Amino acid sequence: MDITIQPQKLRGTIAPPPSKSQAHRLIMAAALAEGESRISNVAFSQDILATLSCVEQLGAVWKQVDEHTISMIGMEKGKPLLQSDGLPHFDCGESGSTLRFLIPVALAVAGGGVFTGRGRLMERPQTPYFQMFDEKGIFYELKNGNLTVCGTLKSGEYSLAGNVSSQFFTGLLYALPYVEGASVLRATTALESRSYIDMTIDALHKCGITVEETEEQNSVFNVSGKQPYCTIDCSVEADWSQAGFYYGALGLGNVLSIAGMNENSMQGDRKIVSYYEKLCAEGEVELDVANCPDLVPPLALHASLRGNGAVTRIIHAERLRIKESDRLASVTEVLNAMGAQIQELSDGLVICGVDLLRGGCRVAAHNDHRIAMMAAMAATCCKEPVTILGADCVKKSYPDFWQDYEALGGKITREDE
């Protein structure tokens, strides 16, 4: 679906949707528990539906209680749904969290699985797992967009680089309490995206799993084996990642009140508040996004309209090249097409603020939900209309985005209208 947006400032109060990152983690915890859990304030985005579908393949059973609540009977009561090759099959959609969380869990529960996905998912690197599998004697094969993993996940010593995705740590932190014996998970470099691991440990604690952390040069996690997962009754908090786009819109002069946010959240993207304030100040600004890479699209948007040639440098953003799109390239392409002045670097962006975006262009969303939402907020202050190609990709994380955008006064025309 393509959407054309007429320049119009947004006004009103907005409550961002539930946190996708926290929902993934609570669903995984509930799926591993013995008994029935309840999770409320769930947004049924494509990524969350992918995780729900995959845990069903491991024997968990869930049902939708009301518009935003699910109940789940954990996989301890069920059996994995094995295919003719003797392994469960998992369609992870375009969700990196689903894929990387499930790989070690499937090894612990069912001896492995066959994983597939769409978009760029199966191109995204799994090297940390592959190196671990080589060391532990676990079979894996990536062929024709399918990843087959087969073997037994055993307790022991595991080492992962901390400057790759935190999702690899999360997958092991869910799986290792399930197996027999004590394990040590060691970061071989300083941890980036540390807040996501904190969210994982918090979800594990909610279901009775103990993870002890010690610090040598880098973080070390000690995990006892055969820990029983307890049922949970939890509500998903609002998503600071999505709130970032409304803070970006505020920086462009939209008149918004952002409601329902937990200011003490473990979500690393609550950093948007302090970074928003930095961008509202004068002078050159440097923003380190090593621990909040998903904020780059709204931060780049806000920085683009600081005016007067104000320079913003976004650093430590190299991991954005392996998202749904190469986000350093797609942010640069889309905003520059509208009239911004952004220089793309290998690991960041240099942005020279302008006073106005001209618009009057057609831009591709690159099948990336965050690029589509960034473009939508940018269109609010363009001189001419903007058409976003493939704008329905917001369903990946924020299915109600366009309805919320219109409710705030956004003027859009859908191609199918």
Stockholm file with secondary structure:
# STOCKHOLM 1.0

chainA/1-417         MDITIQPQKLRGTIAPPPSKSQAHRLIMAAALAEGESRISNVAFSQDILATLSCVEQLGAVWKQVDEHTISMIGMEKGKPLLQSDGLPHFDCGESGSTLRFLIPVALAVAGGGVFTGRGRLMERPQTPYFQMFDEKGIFYELKNGNLTVCGTLKSGEYSLAGNVSSQFFTGLLYALPYVEGASVLRATTALESRSYIDMTIDALHKCGITVEETEEQNSVFNVSGKQPYCTIDCSVEADWSQAGFYYGALGLGNVLSIAGMNENSMQGDRKIVSYYEKLCAEGEVELDVANCPDLVPPLALHASLRGNGAVTRIIHAERLRIKESDRLASVTEVLNAMGAQIQELSDGLVICGVDLLRGGCRVAAHNDHRIAMMAAMAATCCKEPVTILGADCVKKSYPDFWQDYEALGGKITREDE
#=GR chainA/1-417 SS CCEEEECCCCEEEECCCBCHHHHHHHHHHHHHSSSEEEEESCCCCHHHHHHHHHHHHTTCEEEEEETTEEEEECGGGSCCCBCTTSSBEEECTTCHHHHHHHHHHHHHHHSEEEEECSTTGGGSCCHHHHHHHHHHTCEEEEETTEEEEESCCCCSEEEECTTSCTHHHHHHHHHGGGSSSCEEEEESSCCSSHHHHHHHHHHHHHTTCCEEEEESSSEEEEECSSCCCCCCEEECCBCHHHHHHHHHHHHTTCEEEECSCCTTCSCGGGGHHHHHHHHHSSSCEEEECTTCGGGHHHHHHHHHTSCTTCEEEEESCGGGGGSSSCHHHHHHHHHHHHTCCEEECSSCEEEECCSCEEEEEEEECTTCHHHHHHHHHHHTTEEEEEEEETGGGGGGTCTTHHHHHHHTTCEEEETTC
#=GC SS_cons         CCEEEECCCCEEEECCCBCHHHHHHHHHHHHHSSSEEEEESCCCCHHHHHHHHHHHHTTCEEEEEETTEEEEECGGGSCCCBCTTSSBEEECTTCHHHHHHHHHHHHHHHSEEEEECSTTGGGSCCHHHHHHHHHHTCEEEEETTEEEEESCCCCSEEEECTTSCTHHHHHHHHHGGGSSSCEEEEESSCCSSHHHHHHHHHHHHHTTCCEEEEESSSEEEEECSSCCCCCCEEECCBCHHHHHHHHHHHHTTCEEEECSCCTTCSCGGGGHHHHHHHHHSSSCEEEECTTCGGGHHHHHHHHHTSCTTCEEEEESCGGGGGSSSCHHHHHHHHHHHHTCCEEECSSCEEEECCSCEEEEEEEECTTCHHHHHHHHHHHTTEEEEEEEETGGGGGGTCTTHHHHHHHTTCEEEETTC
//
